[in-house]
Amino acid sequence: MVLNPVISKLAGKLVVLASASPRRLEILRSAGLRFEVVPSWFKETLDKGLFKAPHEYAVETAKQKALEVARRMPFKHLKTPDIVIGADTIVSVDGMILEKPVDKHDAYRMLSSLSGKEHSVFTGVAIVLCHEKENEEVDYQLVDFYEETKVKFADLSEDMLWEYINSGEPMDKAGGYGIQALGGMLVEYVHGDFLNVVGFPLNHFCKQLHTQITPTASPAHKVCFYNSITKICRLLTLFIENLPIANFVSALPSTFPKTLQALFTASKLCLFDLLHSRPGLDAAQVAQEIKASEKGTECLLEACVSLGLLKSIEKVYENADLATDFLRSDAPFSLHGYLQHCNETMWPLFSHLESAVQEGTSQREKAFSKHMLQKTSSSSREGKLRFMKAMHSIAKITGKTIATAFDLSTYKSACDLGGCTGALAYEFAEAHPGLSVTVFDLPAVVELNEFFHPQHPDNRVSFVAGDFLKDELPKADLYILARILHDLPDEKVHILLSKIADACTAGCGLLLSEIFLDEDRRGPSRGLLQALSMSEGKQRSATEYSLLLKSHGFITAHIRHTDNLLDAMLFTLLQCFSDSAEILD
Ligand SMILES: Cc1cn([C@@H]2O[C@H](COP(=O)(O)OP(=O)(O)OP(=O)(O)O)[C@@H](O)[C@H]2O)c(=O)[nH]c1=O
């Protein structure tokens, strides 16, 4: 008997059912499985037209339900599950997909379309296996499958239909009926797994578990605490991107703008650099060094102490770990460049958000004086350098996570398109000893690279100047597109992807790194807030990126949601598409 050993394999693991369906709970409880129920917040709103077959829709919805819970739990429940189970049941008849009816008339429409006919019930199931890595990031491994059961309804008279609808039973059930209760009276035959119709294909599930789950012991309740680096990066970045992180700064949002400005000002005045090279200065000495008033400097120092950025012992100051690790300009994970960009570019732009929303146009002219327009313009050397410093900060913080997201051992050469200062390329070279990486970026960007000396230079990283929309791309087995696509208008996205597909041979890879929006576009906030400052591009979900890349011949191989600002997806080229008719809008 396969069931018992399978269920007992899960003993000691934190198993979570990402479903509010009482039937699923009952089926799995009766089988002896011990689990917690955390209903998914994923809204079943995927575009059905995008799926070739009904079961693909059910499987994708099940995946999204389970992934949403798997990703939410470490933050909201402070524990990482071992296994999350999601499911979605749909009824399919005459090419239509029927879900739960929205009202009685909808139930009538559904039931009358089933009357006297055979239909299919599909349940898509996703099992997400969560592996917490040493750095406490979580790796998600997905197993999915579906089960089909055929059901034939008797001819239903109007009276029967309305009597059944008025019983209230149809409302929370796919297709508007419950085969396990009154709805059983409408059914002439069932071919296949009965429990699949009720909402969960138990037999198929156990078979999958049997082959997919290895019986390694794991603590029942792993409490997820971020290690300090991940935590500080996250907090600081959320902080900068305007999210309510009440643990870090109390009494938000009233203190929020003041906190940000204190951070920006301290960073701009190089306070953290000064206290790194000369710890133990008092307010008067600091004031003298940064050429500022004594009173103002003292207020700023005290504010920074209250924010946990500085420490003070008997009126002398030194950097707290947070400042040492992230805020001094030469820290390995320095946010200095990014803070400067936020202060001098993002802040003025966002203070014109109201008119940006009203007019739907860039507010640069309004937000900046002539002098600042020049300083922040991407066509000026200073503006370019400023932007490069900001991108360099982000690449340093996210680089390792992206570079180690996938097994890339089959690739020998990579090309980071728009790779800017090479910060990401160096991470890839360090993480993959067999990989050479070419950074391809505009001549004016490559020229300025002398300002960014890598900590560990590596002769497997080289720079080639060119325009990825116009020039021939360097040959590589793997193309990297990190934070590029979201910023481009659709036509440029397609030009770039076509060029990559043309440069690739079958089996070549494409690694995409972006913020992936939740499928229902309810988060993450950092992606949706970033969209407010984008005039041309577009934020997309993982499914949208998959479909976009698929239209150029790339198929999704792996997805990684990293919780370190950027997510990543690895694609493989199946065949080369040069025909623009293949391109989806
Ligand atoms: C055909 C049929 C369906 N159902 C129920 O229909 C819901 C489908 O909806 P779902 O979207 O898959 O699930 P949900 O109930 O919204 O829960 P969740 O997993 O949180 O989305 C599930 O409940 C199933 O049992 C029955 O109880 N009996 C039947 O004969």
The ligand as an SDF file (V2000), in Angstrom:
LIG
                    3D

 30 31  0  0  0  0  0  0  0  0999 V2000
  -16.8060   19.8720   -8.9040 C   0  0  0  0  0  0  0  0  0  0  0  0
  -16.7640   20.0340   -7.4040 C   0  0  0  0  0  0  0  0  0  0  0  0
  -16.0570   21.0440   -6.7990 C   0  0  0  0  0  0  0  0  0  0  0  0
  -16.0260   21.2180   -5.4350 N   0  0  0  0  0  0  0  0  0  0  0  0
  -15.2860   22.3190   -4.7990 C   0  0  0  0  0  0  0  0  0  0  0  0
  -15.1300   23.4070   -5.6950 O   0  0  0  0  0  0  0  0  0  0  0  0
  -14.0830   24.2190   -5.2300 C   0  0  0  0  0  0  0  0  0  0  0  0
  -13.2740   24.6510   -6.4360 C   0  0  0  0  0  0  0  0  0  0  0  0
  -12.7230   25.8800   -6.2120 O   0  0  0  0  0  0  0  0  0  0  0  0
  -11.1570   26.1460   -6.0930 P   0  0  0  0  0  0  0  0  0  0  0  0
  -10.9070   27.5000   -6.6220 O   0  0  0  0  0  0  0  0  0  0  0  0
  -10.3870   25.0340   -6.6960 O   0  0  0  0  0  0  0  0  0  0  0  0
  -10.8900   26.1030   -4.5280 O   0  0  0  0  0  0  0  0  0  0  0  0
  -11.4700   27.0220   -3.3760 P   0  0  0  0  0  0  0  0  0  0  0  0
  -12.6280   26.3680   -2.7200 O   0  0  0  0  0  0  0  0  0  0  0  0
  -11.7130   28.4200   -3.8760 O   0  0  0  0  0  0  0  0  0  0  0  0
  -10.3000   27.0410   -2.3300 O   0  0  0  0  0  0  0  0  0  0  0  0
   -8.7930   27.5850   -2.5310 P   0  0  0  0  0  0  0  0  0  0  0  0
   -7.9330   26.3750   -2.6660 O   0  0  0  0  0  0  0  0  0  0  0  0
   -8.4840   28.3750   -1.2960 O   0  0  0  0  0  0  0  0  0  0  0  0
   -8.7410   28.4430   -3.7670 O   0  0  0  0  0  0  0  0  0  0  0  0
  -13.2430   23.3770   -4.2910 C   0  0  0  0  0  0  0  0  0  0  0  0
  -13.4200   23.8620   -2.9610 O   0  0  0  0  0  0  0  0  0  0  0  0
  -13.8410   21.9900   -4.4330 C   0  0  0  0  0  0  0  0  0  0  0  0
  -13.7590   21.2800   -3.2100 O   0  0  0  0  0  0  0  0  0  0  0  0
  -16.7480   20.3520   -4.6270 C   0  0  0  0  0  0  0  0  0  0  0  0
  -16.7720   20.5070   -3.3990 O   0  0  0  0  0  0  0  0  0  0  0  0
  -17.4210   19.3170   -5.2250 N   0  0  0  0  0  0  0  0  0  0  0  0
  -17.4660   19.1240   -6.5710 C   0  0  0  0  0  0  0  0  0  0  0  0
  -18.1300   18.1660   -7.0480 O   0  0  0  0  0  0  0  0  0  0  0  0
  1  2  1  0
  2  3  2  0
  2 29  1  0
  3  4  1  0
  4  5  1  0
  4 26  1  0
  5  6  1  0
  5 24  1  0
  6  7  1  0
  7  8  1  0
  7 22  1  0
  8  9  1  0
  9 10  1  0
 10 11  2  0
 10 12  1  0
 10 13  1  0
 13 14  1  0
 14 15  2  0
 14 16  1  0
 14 17  1  0
 17 18  1  0
 18 19  2  0
 18 20  1  0
 18 21  1  0
 22 23  1  0
 22 24  1  0
 24 25  1  0
 26 27  2  0
 26 28  1  0
 28 29  1  0
 29 30  2  0
M  END
$$$$
